[in-house]
Amino acid sequence: MLDATTARLAIMAGAQFVVSPCFDEETAKIRHLYQISYLPGCMTITVMKTALTYGVDIIKLFSGNAFGPSIVKTFKAPIPHLNIIPTGGISLDNLGDWFRADVVCVGVGGNHLAPAATGDFDKVTEVGK
């Protein structure tokens, strides 16, 4: 979701959480009003802190491949209770590195779903095992 209007429409349609590539104050207010989880994408400690002040529980590190797992320690130094979910560039090869860096979960997509673009859905299932 990029804005509060779209978030509200999704919530009214039954969404149980809202994910965004960026933090948006109005979306944070809407999700709080409806008591829905909001995972905004953040790339700086300043934006992460702002998101926390709006009640965000989990920060989506967007995009994780721009930093790598070692950045988690840097973000958690001043805010040790920060819950991070990296997205972007997560693969089976680096999944363990992210969890060792102390993220709460990871977001997967492109790397795992790429075979679907050519109709190889069995490969998607195999990659996910």
N, CA, C and O atoms as CSV, one atom per row, in Angstrom:
chain,resi,resn,atom,element,x,y,z
A,1,MET,N,N,0.833,-1.166,0.000
A,1,MET,CA,C,0.000,0.000,0.000
A,1,MET,C,C,0.888,1.242,0.000
A,1,MET,O,O,1.880,1.313,0.725
A,2,LEU,N,N,0.529,2.179,-0.792
A,2,LEU,CA,C,1.296,3.423,-0.842
A,2,LEU,C,C,0.630,4.563,-0.092
A,2,LEU,O,O,1.264,5.580,0.191
A,3,ASP,N,N,-0.659,4.395,0.233
A,3,ASP,CA,C,-1.358,5.496,0.889
A,3,ASP,C,C,-2.471,4.968,1.780
A,3,ASP,O,O,-2.831,3.792,1.715
A,4,ALA,N,N,-3.008,5.847,2.609
A,4,ALA,CA,C,-4.033,5.471,3.574
A,4,ALA,C,C,-5.337,5.048,2.907
A,4,ALA,O,O,-6.025,4.158,3.408
A,5,THR,N,N,-5.680,5.666,1.798
A,5,THR,CA,C,-6.920,5.304,1.100
A,5,THR,C,C,-6.870,3.861,0.625
A,5,THR,O,O,-7.820,3.103,0.819
A,6,THR,N,N,-5.770,3.488,0.007
A,6,THR,CA,C,-5.623,2.114,-0.465
A,6,THR,C,C,-5.583,1.143,0.706
A,6,THR,O,O,-6.157,0.056,0.635
A,7,ALA,N,N,-4.908,1.531,1.781
A,7,ALA,CA,C,-4.854,0.679,2.973
A,7,ALA,C,C,-6.250,0.463,3.530
A,7,ALA,O,O,-6.617,-0.664,3.864
A,8,ARG,N,N,-7.025,1.521,3.634
A,8,ARG,CA,C,-8.386,1.395,4.170
A,8,ARG,C,C,-9.241,0.505,3.274
A,8,ARG,O,O,-10.000,-0.323,3.777
A,9,LEU,N,N,-9.133,0.659,1.977
A,9,LEU,CA,C,-9.888,-0.200,1.058
A,9,LEU,C,C,-9.517,-1.670,1.273
A,9,LEU,O,O,-10.388,-2.540,1.288
A,10,ALA,N,N,-8.230,-1.937,1.438
A,10,ALA,CA,C,-7.784,-3.315,1.676
A,10,ALA,C,C,-8.323,-3.835,3.000
A,10,ALA,O,O,-8.761,-4.982,3.089
A,11,ILE,N,N,-8.292,-2.993,4.029
A,11,ILE,CA,C,-8.799,-3.388,5.347
A,11,ILE,C,C,-10.298,-3.674,5.265
A,11,ILE,O,O,-10.771,-4.655,5.838
A,12,MET,N,N,-11.042,-2.832,4.564
A,12,MET,CA,C,-12.488,-3.034,4.418
A,12,MET,C,C,-12.790,-4.302,3.628
A,12,MET,O,O,-13.854,-4.901,3.783
A,13,ALA,N,N,-11.845,-4.707,2.777
A,13,ALA,CA,C,-12.010,-5.939,1.997
A,13,ALA,C,C,-11.550,-7.171,2.775
A,13,ALA,O,O,-11.630,-8.290,2.269
A,14,GLY,N,N,-11.064,-6.967,4.012
A,14,GLY,CA,C,-10.698,-8.095,4.854
A,14,GLY,C,C,-9.220,-8.296,5.115
A,14,GLY,O,O,-8.833,-9.299,5.717
A,15,ALA,N,N,-8.385,-7.369,4.679
A,15,ALA,CA,C,-6.949,-7.520,4.921
A,15,ALA,C,C,-6.677,-7.595,6.420
A,15,ALA,O,O,-7.272,-6.852,7.201
A,16,GLN,N,N,-5.792,-8.477,6.814
A,16,GLN,CA,C,-5.423,-8.643,8.217
A,16,GLN,C,C,-4.157,-7.882,8.572
A,16,GLN,O,O,-3.823,-7.746,9.749
A,17,PHE,N,N,-3.448,-7.384,7.559
A,17,PHE,CA,C,-2.246,-6.581,7.761
A,17,PHE,C,C,-1.988,-5.770,6.502
A,17,PHE,O,O,-2.516,-6.078,5.433
A,18,VAL,N,N,-1.173,-4.731,6.637
A,18,VAL,CA,C,-0.845,-3.852,5.529
A,18,VAL,C,C,0.678,-3.812,5.392
A,18,VAL,O,O,1.390,-3.596,6.373
A,19,VAL,N,N,1.166,-4.018,4.187
A,19,VAL,CA,C,2.596,-3.960,3.898
A,19,VAL,C,C,2.818,-2.851,2.873
A,19,VAL,O,O,2.040,-2.688,1.933
A,20,SER,N,N,3.882,-2.103,3.072
A,20,SER,CA,C,4.156,-0.979,2.187
A,20,SER,C,C,5.650,-0.881,1.909
A,20,SER,O,O,6.458,-1.298,2.738
A,21,PRO,N,N,6.030,-0.334,0.752
A,21,PRO,CA,C,7.454,-0.141,0.474
A,21,PRO,C,C,8.028,1.066,1.207
A,21,PRO,O,O,9.239,1.283,1.196
A,22,CYS,N,N,7.152,1.859,1.852
A,22,CYS,CA,C,7.606,3.053,2.548
A,22,CYS,C,C,6.722,3.324,3.759
A,22,CYS,O,O,5.618,2.789,3.867
A,23,PHE,N,N,7.221,4.163,4.673
A,23,PHE,CA,C,6.417,4.558,5.826
A,23,PHE,C,C,5.541,5.743,5.450
A,23,PHE,O,O,5.995,6.680,4.792
A,24,ASP,N,N,4.280,5.693,5.874
A,24,ASP,CA,C,3.336,6.766,5.613
A,24,ASP,C,C,2.537,7.015,6.889
A,24,ASP,O,O,1.876,6.110,7.399
A,25,GLU,N,N,2.596,8.247,7.405
A,25,GLU,CA,C,1.938,8.572,8.678
A,25,GLU,C,C,0.437,8.315,8.638
A,25,GLU,O,O,-0.118,7.777,9.596
A,26,GLU,N,N,-0.226,8.685,7.559
A,26,GLU,CA,C,-1.680,8.507,7.469
A,26,GLU,C,C,-2.057,7.025,7.416
A,26,GLU,O,O,-3.068,6.618,7.988
A,27,THR,N,N,-1.252,6.233,6.738
A,27,THR,CA,C,-1.500,4.788,6.719
A,27,THR,C,C,-1.323,4.218,8.117
A,27,THR,O,O,-2.084,3.343,8.529
A,28,ALA,N,N,-0.335,4.702,8.848
A,28,ALA,CA,C,-0.120,4.248,10.221
A,28,ALA,C,C,-1.325,4.579,11.094
A,28,ALA,O,O,-1.716,3.772,11.937
A,29,LYS,N,N,-1.911,5.740,10.905
A,29,LYS,CA,C,-3.089,6.128,11.679
A,29,LYS,C,C,-4.293,5.246,11.338
A,29,LYS,O,O,-5.013,4.796,12.230
A,30,ILE,N,N,-4.504,5.006,10.053
A,30,ILE,CA,C,-5.634,4.166,9.619
A,30,ILE,C,C,-5.495,2.756,10.165
A,30,ILE,O,O,-6.455,2.189,10.686
A,31,ARG,N,N,-4.299,2.191,10.045
A,31,ARG,CA,C,-4.118,0.818,10.524
A,31,ARG,C,C,-4.306,0.753,12.037
A,31,ARG,O,O,-4.803,-0.247,12.555
A,32,HIS,N,N,-3.913,1.807,12.748
A,32,HIS,CA,C,-4.089,1.827,14.197
A,32,HIS,C,C,-5.576,1.899,14.550
A,32,HIS,O,O,-6.032,1.232,15.479
A,33,LEU,N,N,-6.311,2.694,13.820
A,33,LEU,CA,C,-7.744,2.833,14.035
A,33,LEU,C,C,-8.449,1.483,13.919
A,33,LEU,O,O,-9.350,1.172,14.699
A,34,TYR,N,N,-8.027,0.685,12.935
A,34,TYR,CA,C,-8.652,-0.619,12.699
A,34,TYR,C,C,-7.906,-1.772,13.369
A,34,TYR,O,O,-8.279,-2.934,13.210
A,35,GLN,N,N,-6.845,-1.446,14.121
A,35,GLN,CA,C,-6.053,-2.455,14.835
A,35,GLN,C,C,-5.532,-3.545,13.903
A,35,GLN,O,O,-5.650,-4.739,14.179
A,36,ILE,N,N,-4.956,-3.098,12.796
A,36,ILE,CA,C,-4.360,-3.975,11.789
A,36,ILE,C,C,-2.851,-3.759,11.824
A,36,ILE,O,O,-2.391,-2.626,11.967
A,37,SER,N,N,-2.085,-4.823,11.697
A,37,SER,CA,C,-0.627,-4.697,11.650
A,37,SER,C,C,-0.208,-3.950,10.392
A,37,SER,O,O,-0.807,-4.095,9.327
A,38,TYR,N,N,0.838,-3.150,10.548
A,38,TYR,CA,C,1.370,-2.353,9.444
A,38,TYR,C,C,2.867,-2.576,9.396
A,38,TYR,O,O,3.567,-2.328,10.378
A,39,LEU,N,N,3.366,-3.044,8.256
A,39,LEU,CA,C,4.791,-3.294,8.051
A,39,LEU,C,C,5.294,-2.352,6.965
A,39,LEU,O,O,5.265,-2.693,5.782
A,40,PRO,N,N,5.756,-1.164,7.364
A,40,PRO,CA,C,6.250,-0.216,6.369
A,40,PRO,C,C,7.711,-0.476,6.016
A,40,PRO,O,O,8.507,-0.896,6.855
A,41,GLY,N,N,8.039,-0.217,4.765
A,41,GLY,CA,C,9.422,-0.314,4.339
A,41,GLY,C,C,10.215,0.891,4.806
A,41,GLY,O,O,9.799,2.032,4.606
A,42,CYS,N,N,11.351,0.639,5.427
A,42,CYS,CA,C,12.205,1.715,5.946
A,42,CYS,C,C,13.660,1.391,5.606
A,42,CYS,O,O,14.064,0.229,5.603
A,43,MET,N,N,14.435,2.428,5.322
A,43,MET,CA,C,15.844,2.235,5.011
A,43,MET,C,C,16.779,3.007,5.928
A,43,MET,O,O,17.993,2.817,5.865
A,44,THR,N,N,16.237,3.878,6.784
A,44,THR,CA,C,17.104,4.653,7.672
A,44,THR,C,C,16.619,4.528,9.112
A,44,THR,O,O,15.449,4.246,9.367
A,45,ILE,N,N,17.526,4.739,10.032
A,45,ILE,CA,C,17.185,4.675,11.445
A,45,ILE,C,C,16.183,5.773,11.808
A,45,ILE,O,O,15.347,5.578,12.690
A,46,THR,N,N,16.258,6.906,11.148
A,46,THR,CA,C,15.324,8.007,11.417
A,46,THR,C,C,13.896,7.602,11.060
A,46,THR,O,O,12.972,7.814,11.845
A,47,VAL,N,N,13.719,7.027,9.891
A,47,VAL,CA,C,12.376,6.605,9.478
A,47,VAL,C,C,11.891,5.446,10.353
A,47,VAL,O,O,10.706,5.374,10.681
A,48,MET,N,N,12.786,4.551,10.728
A,48,MET,CA,C,12.413,3.446,11.623
A,48,MET,C,C,11.910,3.983,12.966
A,48,MET,O,O,10.896,3.518,13.487
A,49,LYS,N,N,12.625,4.964,13.518
A,49,LYS,CA,C,12.216,5.564,14.790
A,49,LYS,C,C,10.853,6.233,14.657
A,49,LYS,O,O,10.002,6.098,15.536
A,50,THR,N,N,10.647,6.948,13.566
A,50,THR,CA,C,9.353,7.589,13.336
A,50,THR,C,C,8.246,6.547,13.255
A,50,THR,O,O,7.178,6.729,13.839
A,51,ALA,N,N,8.493,5.464,12.540
A,51,ALA,CA,C,7.495,4.393,12.426
A,51,ALA,C,C,7.150,3.823,13.795
A,51,ALA,O,O,5.984,3.553,14.081
A,52,LEU,N,N,8.151,3.640,14.636
A,52,LEU,CA,C,7.906,3.124,15.982
A,52,LEU,C,C,7.020,4.079,16.785
A,52,LEU,O,O,6.161,3.634,17.547
A,53,THR,N,N,7.222,5.376,16.622
A,53,THR,CA,C,6.400,6.334,17.366
A,53,THR,C,C,4.946,6.299,16.919
A,53,THR,O,O,4.064,6.754,17.647
A,54,TYR,N,N,4.686,5.766,15.733
A,54,TYR,CA,C,3.319,5.609,15.238
A,54,TYR,C,C,2.768,4.211,15.523
A,54,TYR,O,O,1.733,3.829,14.978
A,55,GLY,N,N,3.455,3.454,16.370
A,55,GLY,CA,C,2.932,2.165,16.793
A,55,GLY,C,C,3.278,0.977,15.912
A,55,GLY,O,O,2.717,-0.105,16.085
A,56,VAL,N,N,4.183,1.163,14.984
A,56,VAL,CA,C,4.584,0.047,14.122
A,56,VAL,C,C,5.367,-0.962,14.959
A,56,VAL,O,O,6.276,-0.592,15.702
A,57,ASP,N,N,5.006,-2.244,14.832
A,57,ASP,CA,C,5.663,-3.307,15.590
A,57,ASP,C,C,6.810,-3.956,14.831
A,57,ASP,O,O,7.811,-4.359,15.424
A,58,ILE,N,N,6.658,-4.054,13.520
A,58,ILE,CA,C,7.677,-4.712,12.688
A,58,ILE,C,C,8.032,-3.787,11.532
A,58,ILE,O,O,7.158,-3.303,10.813
A,59,ILE,N,N,9.312,-3.554,11.368
A,59,ILE,CA,C,9.831,-2.715,10.292
A,59,ILE,C,C,10.273,-3.609,9.142
A,59,ILE,O,O,11.035,-4.557,9.330
A,60,LYS,N,N,9.787,-3.295,7.960
A,60,LYS,CA,C,10.226,-4.017,6.767
A,60,LYS,C,C,11.468,-3.313,6.234
A,60,LYS,O,O,11.391,-2.171,5.781
A,61,LEU,N,N,12.603,-3.985,6.286
A,61,LEU,CA,C,13.830,-3.416,5.733
A,61,LEU,C,C,13.756,-3.575,4.224
A,61,LEU,O,O,13.912,-4.671,3.685
A,62,PHE,N,N,13.519,-2.475,3.568
A,62,PHE,CA,C,13.319,-2.485,2.118
A,62,PHE,C,C,14.346,-1.572,1.477
A,62,PHE,O,O,14.313,-0.364,1.712
A,63,SER,N,N,15.178,-2.060,0.746
A,63,SER,CA,C,15.311,-3.426,0.307
A,63,SER,C,C,16.552,-4.049,0.961
A,63,SER,O,O,17.628,-3.451,0.979
A,64,GLY,N,N,16.378,-5.241,1.486
A,64,GLY,CA,C,17.441,-5.914,2.222
A,64,GLY,C,C,18.709,-6.106,1.417
A,64,GLY,O,O,19.811,-6.029,1.962
A,65,ASN,N,N,18.564,-6.356,0.125
A,65,ASN,CA,C,19.762,-6.600,-0.683
A,65,ASN,C,C,20.598,-5.339,-0.891
A,65,ASN,O,O,21.729,-5.420,-1.368
A,66,ALA,N,N,20.056,-4.181,-0.539
A,66,ALA,CA,C,20.850,-2.947,-0.606
A,66,ALA,C,C,21.834,-2.850,0.555
A,66,ALA,O,O,22.792,-2.078,0.504
A,67,PHE,N,N,21.593,-3.643,1.609
A,67,PHE,CA,C,22.412,-3.588,2.812
A,67,PHE,C,C,23.125,-4.895,3.127
A,67,PHE,O,O,24.339,-4.914,3.328
A,68,GLY,N,N,22.371,-5.983,3.171
A,68,GLY,CA,C,22.900,-7.259,3.629
A,68,GLY,C,C,22.632,-7.432,5.115
A,68,GLY,O,O,22.332,-6.460,5.808
A,69,PRO,N,N,22.736,-8.657,5.610
A,69,PRO,CA,C,22.400,-8.963,7.002
A,69,PRO,C,C,23.188,-8.182,8.048
A,69,PRO,O,O,22.683,-7.958,9.148
A,70,SER,N,N,24.394,-7.767,7.738
A,70,SER,CA,C,25.205,-7.082,8.743
A,70,SER,C,C,24.609,-5.751,9.193
A,70,SER,O,O,24.967,-5.253,10.261
A,71,ILE,N,N,23.705,-5.163,8.404
A,71,ILE,CA,C,23.116,-3.868,8.770
A,71,ILE,C,C,22.185,-3.989,9.972
A,71,ILE,O,O,21.949,-2.999,10.664
A,72,VAL,N,N,21.655,-5.175,10.232
A,72,VAL,CA,C,20.709,-5.359,11.339
A,72,VAL,C,C,21.352,-4.953,12.662
A,72,VAL,O,O,20.726,-4.277,13.479
A,73,LYS,N,N,22.587,-5.362,12.870
A,73,LYS,CA,C,23.300,-5.009,14.110
A,73,LYS,C,C,23.422,-3.495,14.245
A,73,LYS,O,O,23.283,-2.958,15.344
A,74,THR,N,N,23.677,-2.812,13.151
A,74,THR,CA,C,23.807,-1.357,13.152
A,74,THR,C,C,22.497,-0.697,13.565
A,74,THR,O,O,22.498,0.240,14.363
A,75,PHE,N,N,21.386,-1.179,13.030
A,75,PHE,CA,C,20.078,-0.610,13.371
A,75,PHE,C,C,19.673,-0.935,14.801
A,75,PHE,O,O,19.043,-0.119,15.474
A,76,LYS,N,N,20.036,-2.133,15.266
A,76,LYS,CA,C,19.629,-2.548,16.606
A,76,LYS,C,C,20.517,-1.968,17.710
A,76,LYS,O,O,20.160,-2.037,18.886
A,77,ALA,N,N,21.646,-1.408,17.352
A,77,ALA,CA,C,22.521,-0.819,18.381
A,77,ALA,C,C,21.789,0.285,19.151
A,77,ALA,O,O,21.757,0.235,20.381
A,78,PRO,N,N,21.203,1.275,18.479
A,78,PRO,CA,C,20.491,2.305,19.232
A,78,PRO,C,C,19.056,1.912,19.608
A,78,PRO,O,O,18.475,2.477,20.535
A,79,ILE,N,N,18.488,0.933,18.876
A,79,ILE,CA,C,17.106,0.510,19.137
A,79,ILE,C,C,17.080,-1.018,19.228
A,79,ILE,O,O,16.671,-1.681,18.276
A,80,PRO,N,N,17.506,-1.581,20.348
A,80,PRO,CA,C,17.641,-3.040,20.456
A,80,PRO,C,C,16.329,-3.808,20.337
A,80,PRO,O,O,16.339,-4.987,19.982
A,81,HIS,N,N,15.211,-3.169,20.623
A,81,HIS,CA,C,13.919,-3.851,20.535
A,81,HIS,C,C,13.313,-3.797,19.132
A,81,HIS,O,O,12.178,-4.231,18.938
A,82,LEU,N,N,14.042,-3.280,18.166
A,82,LEU,CA,C,13.572,-3.156,16.793
A,82,LEU,C,C,13.337,-4.539,16.183
A,82,LEU,O,O,14.227,-5.389,16.185
A,83,ASN,N,N,12.137,-4.749,15.668
A,83,ASN,CA,C,11.799,-5.994,14.971
A,83,ASN,C,C,11.892,-5.739,13.473
A,83,ASN,O,O,11.163,-4.909,12.930
A,84,ILE,N,N,12.788,-6.452,12.813
A,84,ILE,CA,C,13.052,-6.221,11.392
A,84,ILE,C,C,12.682,-7.452,10.580
A,84,ILE,O,O,12.992,-8.582,10.957
A,85,ILE,N,N,12.007,-7.207,9.446
A,85,ILE,CA,C,11.755,-8.230,8.436
A,85,ILE,C,C,12.381,-7.717,7.131
A,85,ILE,O,O,11.864,-6.781,6.523
A,86,PRO,N,N,13.481,-8.323,6.706
A,86,PRO,CA,C,14.076,-7.885,5.445
A,86,PRO,C,C,13.310,-8.451,4.249
A,86,PRO,O,O,12.813,-9.576,4.293
A,87,THR,N,N,13.225,-7.670,3.201
A,87,THR,CA,C,12.657,-8.128,1.934
A,87,THR,C,C,13.594,-7.680,0.829
A,87,THR,O,O,14.326,-6.703,0.981
A,88,GLY,N,N,13.567,-8.391,-0.271
A,88,GLY,CA,C,14.422,-8.046,-1.400
A,88,GLY,C,C,15.759,-8.740,-1.321
A,88,GLY,O,O,16.575,-8.432,-0.452
A,89,GLY,N,N,15.988,-9.669,-2.215
A,89,GLY,CA,C,17.262,-10.371,-2.256
A,89,GLY,C,C,17.389,-11.524,-1.278
A,89,GLY,O,O,18.481,-12.066,-1.106
A,90,ILE,N,N,16.305,-11.905,-0.640
A,90,ILE,CA,C,16.347,-13.035,0.286
A,90,ILE,C,C,16.320,-14.314,-0.538
A,90,ILE,O,O,15.467,-14.493,-1.408
A,91,SER,N,N,17.264,-15.195,-0.251
A,91,SER,CA,C,17.342,-16.460,-0.989
A,91,SER,C,C,17.675,-17.588,-0.023
A,91,SER,O,O,18.000,-17.353,1.140
A,92,LEU,N,N,17.591,-18.795,-0.516
A,92,LEU,CA,C,17.958,-19.935,0.321
A,92,LEU,C,C,19.423,-19.859,0.721
A,92,LEU,O,O,19.810,-20.368,1.773
A,93,ASP,N,N,20.234,-19.228,-0.114
A,93,ASP,CA,C,21.663,-19.116,0.169
A,93,ASP,C,C,21.970,-18.163,1.328
A,93,ASP,O,O,22.942,-18.372,2.055
A,94,ASN,N,N,21.148,-17.112,1.509
A,94,ASN,CA,C,21.456,-16.139,2.563
A,94,ASN,C,C,20.423,-16.116,3.693
A,94,ASN,O,O,20.534,-15.301,4.610
A,95,LEU,N,N,19.454,-16.971,3.641
A,95,LEU,CA,C,18.394,-17.017,4.643
A,95,LEU,C,C,18.949,-17.178,6.057
A,95,LEU,O,O,18.537,-16.463,6.970
A,96,GLY,N,N,19.870,-18.103,6.238
A,96,GLY,CA,C,20.477,-18.330,7.546
A,96,GLY,C,C,21.232,-17.109,8.052
A,96,GLY,O,O,21.213,-16.818,9.248
A,97,ASP,N,N,21.895,-16.397,7.150
A,97,ASP,CA,C,22.628,-15.188,7.539
A,97,ASP,C,C,21.686,-14.133,8.121
A,97,ASP,O,O,22.021,-13.461,9.096
A,98,TRP,N,N,20.511,-13.997,7.518
A,98,TRP,CA,C,19.538,-13.035,8.020
A,98,TRP,C,C,19.047,-13.423,9.409
A,98,TRP,O,O,18.953,-12.574,10.295
A,99,PHE,N,N,18.738,-14.689,9.601
A,99,PHE,CA,C,18.245,-15.106,10.923
A,99,PHE,C,C,19.337,-15.019,11.985
A,99,PHE,O,O,19.056,-14.691,13.137
A,100,ARG,N,N,20.570,-15.309,11.607
A,100,ARG,CA,C,21.677,-15.133,12.553
A,100,ARG,C,C,21.876,-13.661,12.899
A,100,ARG,O,O,22.411,-13.340,13.961
A,101,ALA,N,N,21.454,-12.774,12.019
A,101,ALA,CA,C,21.553,-11.331,12.271
A,101,ALA,C,C,20.431,-10.842,13.191
A,101,ALA,O,O,20.393,-9.664,13.546
A,102,ASP,N,N,19.527,-11.728,13.576
A,102,ASP,CA,C,18.470,-11.438,14.542
A,102,ASP,C,C,17.267,-10.704,13.951
A,102,ASP,O,O,16.749,-9.768,14.561
A,103,VAL,N,N,16.820,-11.129,12.762
A,103,VAL,CA,C,15.562,-10.617,12.228
A,103,VAL,C,C,14.429,-11.499,12.754
A,103,VAL,O,O,14.661,-12.650,13.124
A,104,VAL,N,N,13.209,-10.966,12.788
A,104,VAL,CA,C,12.082,-11.738,13.315
A,104,VAL,C,C,11.486,-12.674,12.279
A,104,VAL,O,O,10.914,-13.706,12.629
A,105,CYS,N,N,11.614,-12.327,11.027
A,105,CYS,CA,C,11.187,-13.169,9.912
A,105,CYS,C,C,11.745,-12.546,8.642
A,105,CYS,O,O,12.388,-11.498,8.700
A,106,VAL,N,N,11.513,-13.164,7.515
A,106,VAL,CA,C,11.977,-12.619,6.240
A,106,VAL,C,C,10.819,-12.597,5.254
A,106,VAL,O,O,9.887,-13.396,5.347
A,107,GLY,N,N,10.893,-11.684,4.325
A,107,GLY,CA,C,9.925,-11.640,3.247
A,107,GLY,C,C,10.571,-12.205,1.999
A,107,GLY,O,O,11.666,-11.794,1.615
A,108,VAL,N,N,9.897,-13.140,1.374
A,108,VAL,CA,C,10.447,-13.745,0.156
A,108,VAL,C,C,9.515,-13.446,-1.010
A,108,VAL,O,O,8.318,-13.225,-0.827
A,109,GLY,N,N,10.067,-13.443,-2.171
A,109,GLY,CA,C,9.263,-13.135,-3.351
A,109,GLY,C,C,9.981,-13.510,-4.617
A,109,GLY,O,O,9.977,-14.668,-5.037
A,110,GLY,N,N,10.597,-12.518,-5.221
A,110,GLY,CA,C,11.195,-12.678,-6.547
A,110,GLY,C,C,12.099,-13.878,-6.708
A,110,GLY,O,O,11.957,-14.629,-7.673
A,111,ASN,N,N,13.029,-14.079,-5.785
A,111,ASN,CA,C,13.960,-15.198,-5.912
A,111,ASN,C,C,13.253,-16.543,-5.854
A,111,ASN,O,O,13.668,-17.496,-6.514
A,112,HIS,N,N,12.200,-16.621,-5.074
A,112,HIS,CA,C,11.496,-17.892,-4.912
A,112,HIS,C,C,10.410,-18.087,-5.956
A,112,HIS,O,O,10.066,-19.220,-6.293
A,113,LEU,N,N,9.877,-17.008,-6.460
A,113,LEU,CA,C,8.771,-17.109,-7.406
A,113,LEU,C,C,9.195,-16.974,-8.863
A,113,LEU,O,O,8.358,-17.102,-9.757
A,114,ALA,N,N,10.459,-16.723,-9.120
A,114,ALA,CA,C,10.939,-16.509,-10.492
A,114,ALA,C,C,10.537,-17.620,-11.456
A,114,ALA,O,O,10.163,-17.312,-12.588
A,115,PRO,N,N,10.594,-18.902,-11.069
A,115,PRO,CA,C,10.195,-19.950,-12.015
A,115,PRO,C,C,8.736,-19.846,-12.466
A,115,PRO,O,O,8.391,-20.368,-13.526
A,116,ALA,N,N,7.885,-19.197,-11.702
A,116,ALA,CA,C,6.477,-19.065,-12.086
A,116,ALA,C,C,6.319,-18.238,-13.354
A,116,ALA,O,O,5.356,-18.424,-14.097
A,117,ALA,N,N,7.246,-17.334,-13.607
A,117,ALA,CA,C,7.168,-16.487,-14.793
A,117,ALA,C,C,7.211,-17.305,-16.077
A,117,ALA,O,O,6.677,-16.889,-17.106
A,118,THR,N,N,7.845,-18.461,-16.011
A,118,THR,CA,C,7.912,-19.334,-17.187
A,118,THR,C,C,6.965,-20.520,-17.061
A,118,THR,O,O,7.027,-21.461,-17.852
A,119,GLY,N,N,6.084,-20.469,-16.054
A,119,GLY,CA,C,5.104,-21.529,-15.879
A,119,GLY,C,C,5.618,-22.756,-15.152
A,119,GLY,O,O,4.923,-23.770,-15.091
A,120,ASP,N,N,6.817,-22.688,-14.601
A,120,ASP,CA,C,7.395,-23.836,-13.900
A,120,ASP,C,C,6.991,-23.800,-12.416
A,120,ASP,O,O,7.815,-23.518,-11.546
A,121,PHE,N,N,5.726,-24.086,-12.149
A,121,PHE,CA,C,5.187,-24.000,-10.794
A,121,PHE,C,C,5.728,-25.106,-9.899
A,121,PHE,O,O,5.815,-24.930,-8.684
A,122,ASP,N,N,6.092,-26.239,-10.482
A,122,ASP,CA,C,6.710,-27.301,-9.676
A,122,ASP,C,C,8.037,-26.831,-9.104
A,122,ASP,O,O,8.392,-27.189,-7.980
A,123,LYS,N,N,8.771,-26.033,-9.867
A,123,LYS,CA,C,10.054,-25.494,-9.386
A,123,LYS,C,C,9.829,-24.531,-8.218
A,123,LYS,O,O,10.627,-24.493,-7.282
A,124,VAL,N,N,8.747,-23.756,-8.272
A,124,VAL,CA,C,8.413,-22.849,-7.168
A,124,VAL,C,C,8.211,-23.667,-5.903
A,124,VAL,O,O,8.718,-23.313,-4.839
A,125,THR,N,N,7.472,-24.754,-6.019
A,125,THR,CA,C,7.232,-25.633,-4.874
A,125,THR,C,C,8.533,-26.248,-4.381
A,125,THR,O,O,8.767,-26.344,-3.176
A,126,GLU,N,N,9.378,-26.665,-5.320
A,126,GLU,CA,C,10.664,-27.284,-4.940
A,126,GLU,C,C,11.549,-26.278,-4.217
A,126,GLU,O,O,12.177,-26.631,-3.219
A,127,VAL,N,N,11.617,-25.040,-4.689
A,127,VAL,CA,C,12.438,-24.012,-4.065
A,127,VAL,C,C,11.941,-23.720,-2.652
A,127,VAL,O,O,12.737,-23.443,-1.755
A,128,GLY,N,N,10.617,-23.783,-2.456
A,128,GLY,CA,C,10.025,-23.478,-1.163
A,128,GLY,C,C,10.157,-24.568,-0.123
A,128,GLY,O,O,9.797,-24.362,1.036
A,129,LYS,N,N,10.664,-25.723,-0.512
A,129,LYS,CA,C,10.795,-26.828,0.452
A,129,LYS,C,C,12.041,-26.705,1.264
A,129,LYS,O,O,12.306,-27.549,2.120
